[in-house]
Amino acid sequence: MSGTPLTDKYLLQQIAAVRPAGSIIVEKAPSSRGPMHDYLPIVARDTFYTCASGGLGFGLPAAVGVALARPNERVIAVLGDGSSMYAIQGLWTAAQLKLAMTFVIVNNRRYEALLEFGRRFGLQRVVGTSLPEIDFCALARGQGCKALRVERSEALDGALRAACSSPEPTLLEVVVE
């Protein structure tokens, strides 16, 4: 592979740069929340939804709900790979209802939020937090959604634009360092 590897900081910066005006962000990517505050400014009222704490996996189905409630606006779900697995079947609902929305999976190949809890409690090993082989594009396609995978920074902007302009639900899996 050639090119520059991606970070969540760069991904969030580019979402801010290329997202459609007035688009709505629904977020459940807790390990990227710090960079989100720094690189993805929310500048308009009612264009950002998240959960303060404890809503395991709410992000994907919440994004579908927001898309249903606001059908003429682009909804972009920014989801961690671990968080998305709680309710991945929401992709099927989006496909069945033909919702023009974008799902961005921040794929760091681990459930970082749980690893962080383990660190706080002094655990040497946190079982079930490594997610190296999940193919989110295959999961999305299997449920009727379009899907794109990005592993290098050079491909990100074009993929984001394509996903954010698609008339059908589209998942963008972005592999980050």
PECORRA-V130553 format. One record per pair of residues at least 4 apart in sequence whose ideal C-beta (glycine too) atoms are under 7 Angstrom apart, sorted by the first residue. I is the first residue (numbers start at 1). J is the second residue. D is the distance in whole Angstrom. If there is no record, write none. Layout:
BEGIN
i->[I | I]
j->[J | J]
d->[D | D]
END
This chain:
BEGIN
i->[1 | 1 | 3 | 3 | 3 | 4 | 4 | 4 | 5 | 5 | 6 | 6 | 6 | 6 | 6 | 6 | 6 | 6 | 6 | 7 | 7 | 8 | 8 | 8 | 8 | 8 | 9 | 9 | 9 | 10 | 10 | 11 | 11 | 11 | 11 | 11 | 12 | 12 | 12 | 12 | 12 | 12 | 13 | 13 | 14 | 14 | 14 | 14 | 15 | 15 | 15 | 15 | 15 | 15 | 16 | 16 | 16 | 18 | 18 | 18 | 18 | 19 | 19 | 19 | 20 | 20 | 22 | 22 | 22 | 23 | 23 | 23 | 23 | 24 | 24 | 24 | 24 | 24 | 24 | 24 | 25 | 25 | 25 | 25 | 25 | 25 | 26 | 26 | 26 | 26 | 26 | 26 | 26 | 27 | 27 | 27 | 27 | 28 | 28 | 28 | 28 | 28 | 28 | 28 | 29 | 29 | 29 | 29 | 29 | 29 | 30 | 30 | 30 | 31 | 31 | 31 | 31 | 31 | 32 | 32 | 32 | 33 | 34 | 35 | 36 | 42 | 42 | 49 | 49 | 51 | 51 | 56 | 57 | 57 | 57 | 58 | 59 | 59 | 59 | 59 | 60 | 60 | 60 | 60 | 60 | 60 | 60 | 60 | 61 | 61 | 61 | 62 | 63 | 63 | 63 | 63 | 64 | 64 | 64 | 64 | 64 | 65 | 66 | 66 | 67 | 67 | 67 | 70 | 74 | 74 | 74 | 75 | 76 | 76 | 76 | 77 | 77 | 77 | 78 | 78 | 79 | 79 | 79 | 79 | 79 | 79 | 80 | 80 | 80 | 81 | 81 | 81 | 81 | 81 | 81 | 81 | 82 | 82 | 82 | 82 | 82 | 84 | 84 | 88 | 90 | 91 | 91 | 91 | 91 | 91 | 91 | 91 | 92 | 92 | 92 | 93 | 94 | 94 | 94 | 94 | 95 | 95 | 95 | 95 | 96 | 98 | 99 | 100 | 100 | 100 | 101 | 102 | 102 | 102 | 102 | 103 | 103 | 104 | 104 | 105 | 105 | 105 | 105 | 106 | 106 | 107 | 107 | 107 | 107 | 107 | 108 | 108 | 109 | 109 | 110 | 110 | 110 | 110 | 111 | 111 | 111 | 112 | 113 | 114 | 114 | 114 | 115 | 115 | 115 | 116 | 117 | 118 | 118 | 135 | 136 | 136 | 136 | 137 | 137 | 137 | 137 | 137 | 138 | 139 | 140 | 140 | 140 | 141 | 141 | 145 | 145 | 145 | 146 | 146 | 146 | 147 | 147 | 147 | 148 | 148 | 148 | 148 | 148 | 149 | 150 | 150 | 150 | 150 | 150 | 151 | 155 | 156 | 156 | 157 | 158 | 159 | 159 | 160 | 160 | 161 | 162 | 163 | 163 | 166]
j->[151 | 152 | 152 | 153 | 154 | 152 | 153 | 154 | 152 | 177 | 10 | 11 | 152 | 153 | 156 | 174 | 175 | 176 | 177 | 176 | 177 | 12 | 32 | 35 | 106 | 176 | 13 | 35 | 39 | 14 | 153 | 15 | 106 | 156 | 174 | 176 | 16 | 32 | 35 | 36 | 39 | 40 | 17 | 39 | 18 | 156 | 157 | 160 | 19 | 40 | 76 | 78 | 104 | 160 | 39 | 40 | 41 | 157 | 160 | 161 | 164 | 23 | 76 | 164 | 74 | 164 | 44 | 47 | 73 | 47 | 73 | 74 | 76 | 47 | 66 | 70 | 73 | 74 | 75 | 76 | 40 | 42 | 47 | 48 | 76 | 78 | 49 | 59 | 62 | 63 | 66 | 75 | 77 | 36 | 50 | 59 | 78 | 50 | 51 | 58 | 59 | 79 | 80 | 83 | 33 | 78 | 79 | 80 | 83 | 106 | 80 | 83 | 113 | 80 | 108 | 112 | 113 | 116 | 36 | 80 | 106 | 37 | 38 | 39 | 40 | 47 | 48 | 62 | 66 | 55 | 58 | 86 | 83 | 86 | 87 | 62 | 63 | 77 | 79 | 83 | 64 | 77 | 79 | 84 | 87 | 88 | 90 | 103 | 65 | 87 | 90 | 66 | 67 | 75 | 77 | 101 | 68 | 90 | 93 | 94 | 99 | 69 | 70 | 75 | 75 | 99 | 101 | 75 | 101 | 102 | 164 | 101 | 102 | 104 | 164 | 102 | 103 | 104 | 104 | 106 | 83 | 84 | 103 | 104 | 105 | 106 | 84 | 106 | 113 | 105 | 106 | 107 | 108 | 109 | 131 | 134 | 111 | 112 | 113 | 114 | 131 | 88 | 105 | 139 | 94 | 95 | 103 | 140 | 143 | 145 | 169 | 171 | 96 | 143 | 144 | 97 | 99 | 101 | 145 | 169 | 143 | 144 | 145 | 169 | 144 | 168 | 169 | 166 | 167 | 168 | 169 | 163 | 164 | 170 | 172 | 171 | 172 | 172 | 174 | 136 | 171 | 173 | 174 | 174 | 176 | 136 | 173 | 174 | 175 | 176 | 112 | 176 | 131 | 132 | 115 | 129 | 130 | 131 | 115 | 129 | 131 | 116 | 117 | 118 | 126 | 129 | 119 | 126 | 129 | 120 | 121 | 123 | 126 | 139 | 140 | 171 | 173 | 141 | 147 | 149 | 171 | 173 | 142 | 143 | 145 | 147 | 171 | 145 | 147 | 169 | 170 | 171 | 166 | 168 | 170 | 170 | 171 | 173 | 159 | 162 | 163 | 170 | 172 | 173 | 155 | 156 | 159 | 172 | 174 | 175 | 159 | 160 | 174 | 161 | 162 | 163 | 172 | 164 | 172 | 165 | 166 | 170 | 172 | 170]
d->[7 | 7 | 4 | 6 | 5 | 6 | 4 | 7 | 7 | 5 | 6 | 6 | 7 | 5 | 7 | 6 | 7 | 5 | 7 | 6 | 6 | 6 | 4 | 5 | 5 | 5 | 6 | 4 | 6 | 6 | 6 | 6 | 6 | 7 | 5 | 6 | 7 | 7 | 5 | 5 | 4 | 4 | 6 | 4 | 6 | 5 | 6 | 6 | 5 | 6 | 7 | 7 | 7 | 6 | 6 | 5 | 6 | 6 | 5 | 6 | 7 | 5 | 6 | 6 | 5 | 6 | 7 | 7 | 6 | 7 | 7 | 4 | 6 | 5 | 6 | 7 | 6 | 7 | 5 | 7 | 7 | 7 | 7 | 5 | 5 | 6 | 5 | 6 | 5 | 4 | 6 | 6 | 5 | 7 | 4 | 6 | 5 | 7 | 7 | 6 | 2 | 5 | 7 | 4 | 7 | 5 | 6 | 4 | 6 | 5 | 6 | 7 | 4 | 6 | 7 | 4 | 5 | 7 | 6 | 7 | 5 | 7 | 7 | 5 | 5 | 6 | 4 | 6 | 6 | 4 | 5 | 6 | 6 | 2 | 5 | 5 | 6 | 6 | 5 | 6 | 7 | 6 | 6 | 6 | 5 | 7 | 4 | 7 | 6 | 5 | 4 | 6 | 6 | 5 | 3 | 7 | 6 | 5 | 5 | 5 | 7 | 6 | 6 | 5 | 4 | 5 | 4 | 7 | 7 | 7 | 6 | 4 | 5 | 6 | 7 | 7 | 5 | 7 | 5 | 7 | 5 | 4 | 6 | 7 | 6 | 7 | 7 | 5 | 7 | 6 | 7 | 5 | 7 | 7 | 5 | 7 | 3 | 7 | 6 | 7 | 6 | 6 | 6 | 6 | 6 | 6 | 7 | 5 | 4 | 5 | 7 | 7 | 6 | 4 | 6 | 6 | 5 | 6 | 6 | 4 | 6 | 3 | 5 | 6 | 7 | 6 | 5 | 7 | 5 | 6 | 5 | 5 | 5 | 6 | 7 | 4 | 7 | 5 | 6 | 5 | 7 | 5 | 7 | 6 | 6 | 7 | 5 | 6 | 5 | 7 | 6 | 5 | 6 | 5 | 6 | 6 | 6 | 6 | 7 | 4 | 6 | 6 | 7 | 6 | 6 | 5 | 7 | 5 | 5 | 7 | 6 | 4 | 4 | 7 | 6 | 6 | 4 | 6 | 4 | 5 | 7 | 5 | 6 | 7 | 4 | 4 | 4 | 7 | 5 | 5 | 6 | 5 | 6 | 6 | 4 | 7 | 4 | 7 | 5 | 7 | 6 | 7 | 5 | 5 | 5 | 5 | 5 | 7 | 5 | 5 | 6 | 6 | 7 | 6 | 6 | 6 | 6 | 6 | 7 | 6 | 6 | 4 | 4 | 4]
END
